[in-house]
Amino acid sequence: MSFAPNYPVMLRTADGVRIDAAHTPSTRTELGIVVAHGFTGSWRERSARRIVHVLSEFGGVVAFDFRGHGRSGGETTVGDVEILDVEAAVRHARVVGYSKIAVVGFSMGAAVAVRHAALHGGVDAVVAVSGPARWYYRGTKPMRQVHWAIERPLGRWAARMAKRTRIARSEWDPIPMPPHEAAGLISPTPLLIVHGDADAFFPLDHPRQLYAGAREPKELWIEPGYGHAESAATPGLIRRIGKWIASNLS
């Protein structure tokens, strides 16, 4: 599969962190879509590039690596200060000339997209895919492994070596607003919550808690057989998300 051409760009956040990003133009020049990956992910991974390729049917796409990931600078705070990374990508999309901006986040990126829309605003639609509703969840084996990587020196070393993910050692202070509370502050911006019933990281009480915390306009899609985040997302699901964005921002 060949992907739509992209143009690498280096962004800078309000706190001075360099963010590795790419812009994929579209024939639909009014809509810009910002794609935010999950923990240990990257816009350069094939699964993420496939998502960008499909979304570029509906608008121009700005994809980026969160701080501490890939070629971006800094260290990841696993969902806290990353709202500044999304803001830098949204700002770039505005500078490029898009009049409408949607943010599509996956897993950690979903939590950041929701919190960014609540605390910074300035976007026209939010899509949260495979996202958590609350912090410190350890109810599944994959999430216990994530917490090991975040909290233990050996885990942080393993994430750095295997995934090129550099994790900050310091704990949150203060603890950021959880996504299910932030969801209530997004309205009147439309919010779409997408979650698979085969998600091994976050069970279905997470999307339902997000949906309950949000105000209209909001939608919840529970996808049969869908696993977790970018790696499990089919082109068909991403195309449906693109159509939802286009229909809400037309």
C-alpha positions in Angstrom: 0.0 0.0 0.0 1.4 3.4 -1.0 0.6 6.3 1.3 -0.3 9.9 0.5 2.8 12.2 0.4 3.6 14.1 3.5 5.9 17.0 4.4 7.9 16.8 7.6 7.9 19.8 9.8 9.4 20.6 13.3 7.0 22.3 15.7 7.7 24.0 19.0 5.5 23.9 22.0 4.7 26.8 24.3 7.2 25.4 26.8 9.9 25.1 24.2 9.9 21.4 23.3 10.6 20.4 19.7 7.8 18.2 18.2 8.5 16.0 15.1 5.5 16.2 12.8 4.3 15.9 9.2 1.6 17.5 7.1 -0.3 15.5 4.5 -2.3 17.9 2.3 -5.7 17.0 0.8 -7.9 18.2 -2.0 -10.3 19.3 0.7 -8.6 22.4 1.8 -10.9 23.7 4.5 -10.7 20.9 7.0 -7.6 20.0 9.0 -7.3 16.8 11.1 -4.7 16.5 13.8 -3.8 12.9 14.7 -2.5 12.1 18.2 -0.9 8.6 18.7 -0.9 6.4 21.7 1.7 5.8 24.4 5.0 4.5 22.8 3.6 5.2 19.3 4.8 7.4 16.5 3.3 9.1 13.4 6.1 7.3 11.5 4.7 3.8 12.3 2.9 2.0 9.4 -0.3 1.7 11.3 -0.4 5.5 12.0 0.6 6.3 8.4 -2.3 4.1 7.2 -4.7 6.1 9.4 -3.4 9.4 8.0 -3.7 8.1 4.5 -7.4 7.3 5.0 -8.2 10.5 6.8 -6.6 12.6 4.0 -9.6 11.7 1.9 -11.6 14.0 4.1 -9.1 16.8 4.9 -5.4 17.7 5.4 -3.7 15.8 8.2 -1.1 17.0 10.7 0.4 14.0 12.5 3.0 14.3 15.2 5.1 12.5 17.8 4.4 13.5 21.4 7.2 14.7 23.5 9.5 11.9 24.6 8.5 9.8 21.6 10.6 9.1 18.4 12.3 12.2 17.1 10.5 14.7 19.3 12.4 16.3 22.2 11.7 16.2 25.9 10.2 13.4 28.0 6.7 12.1 28.1 4.5 12.9 31.1 2.0 10.2 29.9 -0.9 12.5 29.2 -0.4 15.7 31.3 1.8 18.3 29.6 1.1 16.7 26.2 -1.8 19.0 25.8 0.8 21.6 24.7 2.0 19.2 22.0 -1.6 19.0 20.6 -1.9 22.8 20.8 1.3 23.2 18.7 -0.1 20.8 16.1 -3.5 22.6 16.1 -1.7 26.0 15.8 0.3 24.7 12.8 -2.9 23.5 11.1 -4.4 27.0 11.5 -1.2 28.6 10.1 -1.4 26.2 7.1 -4.8 27.7 6.4 -7.4 25.2 7.6 -10.6 26.9 8.9 -12.0 23.9 10.7 -9.9 21.6 12.9 -10.7 18.2 14.3 -8.4 16.2 16.7 -8.4 12.4 16.6 -6.6 10.8 19.5 -5.8 7.1 20.2 -5.4 5.7 23.7 -3.1 8.2 25.5 -3.7 10.5 22.6 -7.4 10.2 23.1 -7.1 11.3 26.8 -4.9 14.2 25.7 -7.3 15.2 22.9 -10.2 15.4 25.4 -8.2 17.4 27.9 -6.8 19.7 25.3 -10.3 20.5 24.0 -11.5 21.1 27.6 -8.7 23.3 28.7 -7.4 25.0 25.6 -10.4 24.9 23.2 -9.9 26.2 19.7 -11.0 23.0 17.9 -14.2 22.1 16.1 -14.5 18.4 16.8 -12.8 15.7 18.9 -12.6 12.0 18.4 -11.4 9.8 21.3 -10.5 6.3 20.2 -9.6 3.6 22.7 -9.1 6.2 25.5 -9.2 5.8 29.3 -11.8 7.6 31.4 -9.6 7.8 34.5 -6.0 7.6 35.6 -4.0 4.9 37.4 -6.1 2.0 36.0 -4.5 -1.4 36.5 -7.4 -3.7 36.0 -5.9 -5.5 32.9 -2.5 -7.1 32.3 -1.5 -4.7 29.5 -2.1 -1.7 31.8 -0.1 -3.3 34.6 2.7 -3.6 32.1 2.3 0.1 31.2 2.5 1.1 34.8 5.6 -1.0 35.2 7.2 0.8 32.3 6.3 4.2 33.7 7.1 3.7 37.4 10.2 1.4 37.5 13.7 2.4 36.4 14.1 -0.9 34.5 10.7 -0.3 32.8 11.7 3.2 31.7 15.0 1.8 30.4 13.1 -0.9 28.4 10.7 1.6 26.9 13.6 3.8 25.9 15.5 0.9 24.3 12.6 -0.9 22.7 10.2 1.9 21.8 12.3 5.0 21.7 10.1 6.4 24.4 11.7 8.6 27.1 9.5 8.7 30.2 9.8 11.5 32.9 10.8 10.2 36.3 8.8 12.8 38.3 5.2 12.0 39.4 2.3 14.2 38.5 1.9 17.3 40.8 -0.9 18.2 40.7 -2.7 15.2 39.3 -4.3 16.4 36.0 -8.0 16.5 35.5 -9.2 13.0 34.5 -10.6 12.6 31.0 -14.2 11.8 32.1 -14.3 15.1 33.9 -12.7 17.0 31.1 -15.2 15.5 28.7 -17.9 17.6 30.4 -16.1 20.8 29.4 -15.9 20.2 25.6 -19.5 21.1 24.7 -20.6 22.6 22.3 -17.8 21.1 20.4 -19.0 17.7 19.1 -17.3 14.6 20.7 -17.1 11.1 19.3 -16.0 8.3 21.5 -14.9 5.1 19.8 -14.1 1.9 21.6 -13.8 -1.8 20.9 -15.4 -4.6 22.8 -12.2 -6.6 22.4 -10.0 -3.8 23.9 -7.4 -5.6 26.1 -6.3 -2.4 27.8 -9.5 -0.5 28.8 -12.8 -2.4 29.3 -16.1 -0.8 28.2 -16.8 1.0 31.5 -14.1 3.5 30.3 -15.9 4.7 27.2 -19.2 4.6 29.0 -17.9 6.8 31.8 -16.4 9.2 29.2 -19.8 9.4 27.4 -21.7 9.9 30.7 -19.4 12.7 31.7 -19.8 14.5 28.3 -22.6 16.8 27.3 -24.3 17.1 23.9 -23.4 16.9 21.1 -21.8 13.5 21.7 -21.8 10.0 20.2 -20.5 6.6 21.5 -19.6 3.8 19.1 -18.9 0.4 20.6 -17.2 -1.5 17.9 -17.6 -5.3 17.8 -14.3 -7.2 17.6 -12.2 -4.1 17.7 -9.1 -4.3 19.8 -7.0 -1.3 20.9 -5.9 1.9 19.3 -4.0 2.4 16.0 -2.8 -1.2 15.4 -6.3 -2.6 15.5 -8.1 0.2 13.6 -9.3 -1.0 10.1 -9.5 1.4 7.1 -13.2 1.0 7.2 -13.5 2.3 10.8 -11.1 5.2 10.1 -13.2 6.1 7.0 -16.4 6.1 9.1 -14.6 8.4 11.6 -13.6 10.7 8.7 -17.2 10.8 7.4 -18.4 11.7 11.0 -15.9 14.6 11.1 -16.8 15.8 7.7 -20.6 15.7 8.4 -20.2 17.5 11.7 -17.9 20.3 10.2 -19.6 20.8 6.9 
